[in-house]
Amino acid sequence: MKFECSADINLPVDKVVALFNDPSNFQQWQDGFISYEPISGIPREVGAKSKITFVNRKHKMELIETIQVMNLPAEMTALYEHEHMINTLINNFTELPGGKTRYTTNIGYIKFNGFMPRLMAFLMPGMFKKQSQKWVDQFKAFAEKA
């Protein structure tokens, strides 16, 4: 399953990228965010692994993030591994006229583990895109207020 989400942000690209790439800001736009803990490598550089923890409906959820490409603002690609799924996010920031920035994220789910995650992906694929677009919209709102 693959899809794209985007938003135009009323800030210059350098400011948007700085806000996006700072894990201390994640709680401002990612619902349920608890922590970002480096595991190996230099944080936010290619090859770095980090554990990201969320709470979703009273359930703790841990993801392992592996940075695959770090060439901001052009591209930041990461692999996210969870016990129920594996996906990639490709984030791009494009300078627009008038000091604005287009934030685009391409999400690709590679694998679903277990019956329920597979069933949800099959029956409700729009749910995954809706959640991703919500976070993009929340990032826009956060960035424009920061």
N, CA, C and O of each residue as an XYZ file, in Angstrom:
584
protein
N       0.845     -1.158      0.000
C       0.000      0.000      0.000
C       0.901      1.235      0.000
O       1.815      1.351      0.816
N       0.628      2.152     -0.927
C       1.396      3.386     -1.035
C       0.442      4.556     -1.196
O      -0.611      4.435     -1.821
N       0.829      5.702     -0.617
C       0.043      6.913     -0.786
C       0.911      8.120     -0.466
O       2.015      7.994      0.065
N       0.379      9.304     -0.806
C       1.107     10.560     -0.610
C       0.223     11.541      0.148
O      -0.990     11.589     -0.058
N       0.841     12.318      1.024
C       0.163     13.388      1.749
C       1.012     14.641      1.621
O       2.234     14.559      1.504
N       0.355     15.820      1.643
C       1.137     17.049      1.536
C       0.384     18.230      2.130
O      -0.825     18.182      2.361
N       1.149     19.295      2.370
C       0.584     20.563      2.835
C       1.538     21.677      2.444
O       2.753     21.486      2.414
N       0.980     22.836      2.146
C       1.782     24.027      1.886
C       1.852     24.825      3.177
O       0.829     25.154      3.778
N       3.084     25.133      3.598
C       3.339     25.787      4.879
C       3.820     27.213      4.621
O       4.668     27.449      3.760
N       3.275     28.141      5.367
C       3.593     29.561      5.191
C       4.869     29.951      5.933
O       4.858     30.843      6.782
N       5.956     29.280      5.606
C       7.280     29.551      6.166
C       8.327     29.185      5.127
O       8.069     28.349      4.260
N       9.517     29.804      5.200
C      10.604     29.415      4.295
C      11.077     27.994      4.573
O      10.956     27.492      5.691
N      11.610     27.365      3.556
C      11.986     25.954      3.623
C      13.008     25.672      4.734
O      12.916     24.636      5.391
N      13.969     26.559      4.955
C      14.980     26.288      5.977
C      14.377     26.220      7.378
O      14.793     25.396      8.192
N      13.408     27.072      7.661
C      12.744     27.051      8.973
C      11.880     25.804      9.127
O      11.857     25.193     10.196
N      11.172     25.424      8.071
C      10.324     24.235      8.111
C      11.171     22.988      8.362
O      10.826     22.159      9.204
N      12.273     22.858      7.635
C      13.150     21.695      7.786
C      13.740     21.633      9.191
O      13.823     20.552      9.775
N      14.149     22.765      9.737
C      14.716     22.786     11.088
C      13.690     22.304     12.109
O      14.036     21.546     13.015
N      12.454     22.724     11.980
C      11.402     22.281     12.898
C      11.107     20.795     12.734
O      10.935     20.072     13.716
N      11.051     20.348     11.476
C      10.742     18.948     11.176
C      11.821     18.000     11.686
O      11.510     16.930     12.209
N      13.058     18.377     11.542
C      14.169     17.464     11.826
C      14.602     17.465     13.292
O      15.586     16.808     13.631
N      13.912     18.170     14.153
C      14.249     18.241     15.572
C      13.303     17.356     16.376
O      12.137     17.708     16.557
N      13.790     16.197     16.867
C      12.917     15.286     17.610
C      12.244     15.908     18.833
O      11.211     15.410     19.280
N      12.807     16.981     19.380
C      12.157     17.608     20.531
C      10.831     18.272     20.142
O      10.045     18.640     21.016
N      10.578     18.426     18.842
C       9.308     18.985     18.370
C       8.256     17.928     18.078
O       7.089     18.272     17.886
N       8.627     16.656     18.039
C       7.691     15.611     17.613
C       6.396     15.622     18.422
O       5.319     15.392     17.873
N       6.496     15.886     19.711
C       5.292     15.874     20.554
C       4.300     16.970     20.160
O       3.120     16.891     20.500
N       4.774     17.987     19.448
C       3.914     19.097     19.050
C       2.955     18.728     17.918
O       1.937     19.395     17.730
N       3.270     17.672     17.164
C       2.421     17.365     16.009
C       2.118     15.887     15.812
O       1.320     15.536     14.942
N       2.735     15.015     16.598
C       2.457     13.584     16.479
C       1.674     13.128     17.706
O       2.218     13.060     18.809
N       0.399     12.818     17.509
C      -0.467     12.386     18.604
C       0.124     11.187     19.339
O       0.576     10.226     18.716
N       0.114     11.252     20.651
C       0.558     10.132     21.463
C       2.056      9.980     21.587
O       2.523      9.018     22.198
N       2.831     10.905     21.022
C       4.287     10.798     21.085
C       4.761     10.845     22.531
O       4.330     11.692     23.313
N       5.664      9.914     22.877
C       6.250      9.877     24.220
C       7.742     10.167     24.180
O       8.228     11.032     24.908
N       8.483      9.435     23.319
C       9.933      9.621     23.350
C      10.593      9.227     22.031
O      10.044      8.484     21.218
N      11.803      9.767     21.863
C      12.679      9.465     20.730
C      14.039      9.156     21.331
O      14.708     10.048     21.853
N      14.454      7.892     21.261
C      15.688      7.457     21.900
C      16.663      6.889     20.869
O      16.385      5.861     20.251
N      17.808      7.557     20.681
C      18.825      7.008     19.779
C      19.303      5.637     20.256
O      19.499      5.422     21.452
N      19.490      4.711     19.311
C      19.975      3.359     19.616
C      21.404      3.199     19.118
O      22.276      2.715     19.841
N      21.634      3.613     17.867
C      22.974      3.485     17.297
C      23.174      4.535     16.210
O      22.210      5.058     15.651
N      24.436      4.833     15.919
C      24.771      5.819     14.903
C      24.599      7.231     15.427
O      24.244      7.440     16.587
N      24.852      8.187     14.566
C      24.680      9.596     14.906
C      23.232      9.965     14.610
O      22.784      9.858     13.468
N      22.490     10.404     15.644
C      21.064     10.689     15.447
C      20.798     11.584     14.247
O      21.484     12.578     14.010
N      19.755     11.182     13.487
C      19.258     11.909     12.320
C      20.233     11.907     11.148
O      20.105     12.726     10.238
N      21.214     10.988     11.160
C      22.103     10.818     10.014
C      21.897      9.429      9.423
O      21.350      8.545     10.081
N      22.334      9.239      8.181
C      22.149      7.964      7.487
C      22.709      6.813      8.319
O      23.837      6.867      8.809
N      21.900      5.782      8.463
C      22.283      4.595      9.221
C      21.890      4.640     10.680
O      21.909      3.607     11.349
N      21.537      5.798     11.193
C      21.156      5.917     12.607
C      19.858      5.171     12.877
O      18.922      5.197     12.077
N      19.829      4.504     14.028
C      18.621      3.816     14.485
C      18.161      4.474     15.779
O      18.967      4.817     16.644
N      16.840      4.643     15.890
C      16.247      5.217     17.087
C      14.947      4.490     17.397
O      14.282      3.955     16.510
N      14.604      4.486     18.681
C      13.326      3.917     19.114
C      12.369      5.072     19.378
O      12.671      5.980     20.152
N      11.210      5.024     18.722
C      10.181      6.044     18.907
C       9.010      5.372     19.611
O       8.514      4.335     19.171
N       8.575      5.982     20.714
C       7.494      5.405     21.515
C       6.281      6.325     21.491
O       6.389      7.541     21.648
N       5.120      5.701     21.289
C       3.828      6.382     21.288
C       2.884      5.646     22.220
O       3.118      4.494     22.585
N       1.816      6.329     22.600
C       0.685      5.678     23.254
C      -0.501      5.885     22.335
O      -0.818      7.015     21.963
N      -1.155      4.795     21.968
C      -2.303      4.832     21.082
C      -3.434      4.069     21.756
O      -3.376      2.847     21.892
N      -4.471      4.804     22.181
C      -5.600      4.183     22.870
C      -5.141      3.331     24.050
O      -5.535      2.172     24.181
N      -4.329      3.898     24.880
C      -3.802      3.272     26.098
C      -2.824      2.133     25.832
O      -2.386      1.466     26.769
N      -2.478      1.901     24.570
C      -1.514      0.863     24.224
C      -0.187      1.503     23.831
O      -0.150      2.414     23.003
N       0.879      1.032     24.415
C       2.214      1.520     24.084
C       2.629      0.933     22.743
O       2.439     -0.257     22.494
N       3.193      1.763     21.889
C       3.615      1.331     20.565
C       5.052      1.805     20.355
O       5.345      2.993     20.492
N       5.940      0.882     20.024
C       7.336      1.222     19.779
C       7.700      0.942     18.331
O       7.384     -0.119     17.792
N       8.368      1.904     17.711
C       8.857      1.772     16.344
C      10.368      1.916     16.359
O      10.920      2.683     17.148
N      11.025      1.181     15.492
C      12.453      1.379     15.276
C      12.603      2.123     13.956
O      12.186      1.646     12.901
N      13.208      3.300     14.040
C      13.439      4.135     12.863
C      14.879      3.951     12.404
O      15.808      4.045     13.206
N      15.063      3.691     11.119
C      16.393      3.637     10.518
C      16.436      4.675      9.410
O      15.675      4.596      8.446
N      17.334      5.657      9.550
C      17.462      6.704      8.531
C      18.180      6.104      7.323
O      19.289      5.584      7.446
N      17.540      6.180      6.161
C      18.109      5.632      4.933
C      18.708      6.714      4.032
O      19.743      6.497      3.402
N      18.060      7.870      3.973
C      18.550      9.003      3.185
C      18.347     10.254      4.032
O      17.264     10.475      4.572
N      19.390     11.069      4.148
C      19.266     12.347      4.859
C      19.916     13.407      3.993
O      21.120     13.653      4.069
N      19.092     14.023      3.174
C      19.549     15.049      2.244
C      18.513     16.181      2.234
O      18.010     16.578      1.182
N      18.211     16.686      3.432
C      17.194     17.724      3.537
C      17.702     19.044      2.970
O      18.875     19.371      3.145
N      16.857     19.804      2.303
C      15.412     19.674      2.234
C      14.898     18.745      1.130
O      13.704     18.452      1.077
N      15.776     18.288      0.265
C      15.328     17.475     -0.865
C      14.690     16.155     -0.438
O      13.650     15.768     -0.969
N      15.313     15.459      0.526
C      14.777     14.144      0.903
C      15.289     13.684      2.256
O      16.461     13.842      2.597
N      14.371     13.113      3.005
C      14.690     12.361      4.211
C      13.836     11.104      4.145
O      12.608     11.172      4.192
N      14.496      9.957      4.037
C      13.796      8.689      3.959
C      14.153      7.854      5.168
O      15.318      7.765      5.558
N      13.130      7.236      5.762
C      13.361      6.381      6.925
C      12.495      5.136      6.828
O      11.396      5.155      6.272
N      13.021      4.056      7.384
C      12.313      2.790      7.506
C      11.805      2.711      8.933
O      12.541      2.999      9.876
N      10.545      2.320      9.095
C       9.937      2.176     10.419
C       9.468      0.739     10.592
O       8.686      0.216      9.798
N       9.969      0.119     11.655
C       9.638     -1.271     11.929
C       8.862     -1.375     13.239
O       9.261     -0.826     14.266
N       7.762     -2.080     13.175
C       6.887     -2.321     14.327
C       6.528     -3.797     14.289
O       6.625     -4.431     13.238
N       6.117     -4.342     15.410
C       5.799     -5.773     15.434
C       4.688     -6.147     14.452
O       4.611     -7.298     14.023
N       3.822     -5.186     14.087
C       2.701     -5.487     13.197
C       2.883     -4.997     11.762
O       2.117     -5.382     10.878
N       3.899     -4.144     11.516
C       4.056     -3.630     10.158
C       5.424     -3.013      9.954
O       6.121     -2.664     10.907
N       5.789     -2.889      8.697
C       7.019     -2.210      8.287
C       6.640     -1.234      7.184
O       5.922     -1.590      6.250
N       7.130      0.006      7.298
C       6.836      0.978      6.257
C       8.002      1.945      6.075
O       8.887      2.055      6.923
N       7.973      2.633      4.951
C       8.957      3.684      4.682
C       8.220      5.017      4.540
O       7.072      5.068      4.098
N       8.901      6.078      4.920
C       8.426      7.433      4.706
C       9.504      8.189      3.952
O      10.666      8.208      4.358
N       9.111      8.806      2.860
C      10.007      9.668      2.092
C       9.455     11.079      2.240
O       8.365     11.384      1.756
N      10.212     11.934      2.909
C       9.787     13.309      3.164
C      10.565     14.263      2.273
O      11.788     14.170      2.169
N       9.846     15.186      1.629
C      10.444     16.190      0.751
C       9.911     17.564      1.118
O       8.750     17.714      1.499
N      10.768     18.559      1.000
C      10.396     19.941      1.275
C      10.793     20.765      0.058
O      11.967     20.818     -0.310
N       9.810     21.408     -0.564
C      10.035     22.153     -1.786
C       9.759     23.626     -1.545
O       8.704     23.995     -1.027
N      10.714     24.467     -1.926
C      10.541     25.906     -1.795
C       9.506     26.374     -2.810
O       9.582     26.036     -3.992
N       8.541     27.153     -2.339
C       7.493     27.720     -3.184
C       7.645     29.240     -3.219
O       8.299     29.815     -2.349
N       7.052     29.891     -4.208
C       7.108     31.359     -4.253
C       6.493     31.970     -2.982
O       5.621     31.380     -2.344
N       6.973     33.155     -2.645
C       6.407     33.870     -1.510
C       6.891     33.371     -0.160
O       6.238     33.609      0.856
N       8.029     32.679     -0.133
C       8.564     32.200      1.136
C       7.794     31.053      1.750
O       7.830     30.865      2.966
N       7.103     30.289      0.938
C       6.329     29.135      1.413
C       7.073     27.841      1.101
O       8.025     27.820      0.321
N       6.610     26.762      1.731
C       7.229     25.444      1.559
C       6.146     24.392      1.384
O       5.157     24.379      2.117
N       6.335     23.513      0.414
C       5.452     22.347      0.278
C       6.126     21.158      0.954
O       7.233     20.761      0.590
N       5.439     20.604      1.940
C       5.887     19.395      2.640
C       5.112     18.227      2.056
O       3.883     18.198      2.102
N       5.842     17.266      1.506
C       5.232     16.087      0.906
C       5.837     14.850      1.546
O       7.054     14.752      1.703
N       4.982     13.910      1.914
C       5.459     12.645      2.441
C       4.822     11.508      1.642
O       3.609     11.476      1.431
N       5.664     10.587      1.209
C       5.216      9.387      0.501
C       5.399      8.219      1.445
O       6.501      7.954      1.926
N       4.298      7.522      1.703
C       4.313      6.416      2.653
C       4.114      5.116      1.885
O       3.225      5.007      1.041
N       4.942      4.149      2.187
C       4.824      2.834      1.561
C       4.861      1.749      2.612
O       5.879      1.553      3.276
N       3.751      1.041      2.767
C       3.716     -0.091      3.697
C       4.267     -1.307      2.980
O       3.760     -1.712      1.935
N       5.310     -1.882      3.554
C       6.022     -2.995      2.946
C       5.465     -4.331      3.408
O       5.352     -5.273      2.624
N       5.114     -4.405      4.697
C       4.707     -5.691      5.262
C       3.757     -5.480      6.424
O       3.943     -4.574      7.237
N       2.742     -6.318      6.496
C       1.840     -6.375      7.636
C       1.985     -7.754      8.264
O       1.892     -8.769      7.574
N       2.212     -7.788      9.562
C       2.369     -9.054     10.284
C       1.126     -9.316     11.114
O       0.710     -8.469     11.903
N       0.542    -10.475     10.940
C      -0.629    -10.857     11.714
C      -1.913    -10.658     10.938
O      -1.979     -9.877      9.989
N      -2.923    -11.378     11.362
C      -4.212    -11.371     10.686
C      -4.893    -10.008     10.764
O      -5.332     -9.479      9.742
N      -4.987     -9.426     11.974
C      -5.714     -8.171     12.145
C      -5.076     -7.009     11.373
O      -5.796     -6.279     10.693
N      -3.765     -6.810     11.451
C      -3.181     -5.724     10.648
C      -3.421     -5.899      9.146
O      -3.691     -4.928      8.438
N      -3.322     -7.139      8.667
C      -3.578     -7.386      7.238
C      -5.029     -7.093      6.885
O      -5.322     -6.510      5.840
N      -5.933     -7.504      7.769
C      -7.356     -7.278      7.538
C      -7.669     -5.784      7.520
O      -8.413     -5.316      6.657
N      -7.107     -5.037      8.463
C      -7.331     -3.587      8.519
C      -6.796     -2.907      7.264
O      -7.443     -2.018      6.709
N      -5.615     -3.324      6.819
C      -5.030     -2.740      5.610
C      -5.902     -3.029      4.395
O      -6.033     -2.189      3.504
N      -6.491     -4.208      4.360
C      -7.336     -4.602      3.234
C      -8.683     -3.890      3.263
O      -9.142     -3.374      2.244
N      -9.319     -3.865      4.442
C     -10.666     -3.312      4.553
C     -10.704     -1.790      4.699
O     -11.655     -1.148      4.253
N      -9.679     -1.216      5.320
C      -9.701      0.210      5.613
C      -8.392      0.910      5.243
O      -7.775      1.539      6.103
N      -7.958      0.815      3.991
C      -6.690      1.463      3.637
C      -6.742      2.981      3.815
O      -5.715      3.607      4.074
N      -7.918      3.570      3.679
C      -8.054      5.012      3.847
C      -7.726      5.484      5.253
O      -7.343      6.637      5.450
N      -7.873      4.603      6.226
C      -7.564      4.943      7.607
C      -6.081      5.300      7.760
O      -5.738      6.219      8.503
N      -5.212      4.581      7.064
C      -3.777      4.830      7.140
C      -3.439      6.194      6.543
O      -2.654      6.951      7.114
N      -4.036      6.503      5.390
C      -3.786      7.798      4.752
C      -4.363      8.928      5.595
O      -3.738      9.980      5.730
N      -5.542      8.721      6.160
C      -6.176      9.750      6.977
C      -5.291     10.121      8.166
O      -5.136     11.304      8.467
N      -4.706      9.132      8.846
C      -3.834      9.400      9.987
C      -2.575     10.130      9.542
O      -2.129     11.057     10.218
N      -2.002      9.731      8.424
C      -0.788     10.385      7.927
C      -1.073     11.837      7.542
O      -0.283     12.727      7.859
N      -2.194     12.080      6.862
C      -2.546     13.454      6.481
C      -2.822     14.299      7.717
O      -2.508     15.489      7.740
N      -3.402     13.695      8.738
C      -3.652     14.414      9.992
C      -2.330     14.916     10.575
O      -2.244     16.069     10.997
N      -1.299     14.065     10.603
C      -0.006     14.477     11.145
C       0.650     15.554     10.273
O       1.290     16.465     10.798
N       0.497     15.459      8.959
C       1.031     16.494      8.070
C       0.334     17.826      8.363
O       0.985     18.867      8.457
N      -0.981     17.787      8.506
C      -1.736     19.006      8.807
C      -1.368     19.567     10.185
O      -1.274     20.782     10.358
N      -1.163     18.689     11.152
C      -0.766     19.132     12.491
C       0.643     19.713     12.484
O       0.929     20.654     13.224
N       1.526     19.158     11.652
C       2.859     19.735     11.530
C       2.768     21.135     10.949
O       3.428     22.054     11.435
N       1.950     21.307      9.908
C       1.754     22.633      9.308
C       1.296     23.631     10.371
O       1.851     24.724     10.483
N       0.288     23.253     11.147
C      -0.247     24.153     12.177
C       0.826     24.491     13.219
O       0.970     25.647     13.617
N       1.568     23.488     13.650
C       2.651     23.714     14.615
C       3.708     24.649     14.037
O       4.098     25.621     14.683
N       4.172     24.359     12.822
C       5.257     25.146     12.210
C       4.840     26.610     12.057
O       5.628     27.515     12.333
N       3.620     26.837     11.625
C       3.178     28.204     11.388
C       2.994     29.002     12.698
O       2.965     30.232     12.673
N       2.870     28.307     13.824
C       2.759     28.979     15.127
C       4.103     29.111     15.828
O       4.257     29.931     16.733
N       5.077     28.304     15.409
C       6.380     28.264     16.114
C       7.173     29.543     15.920
O       8.280     29.669     16.443
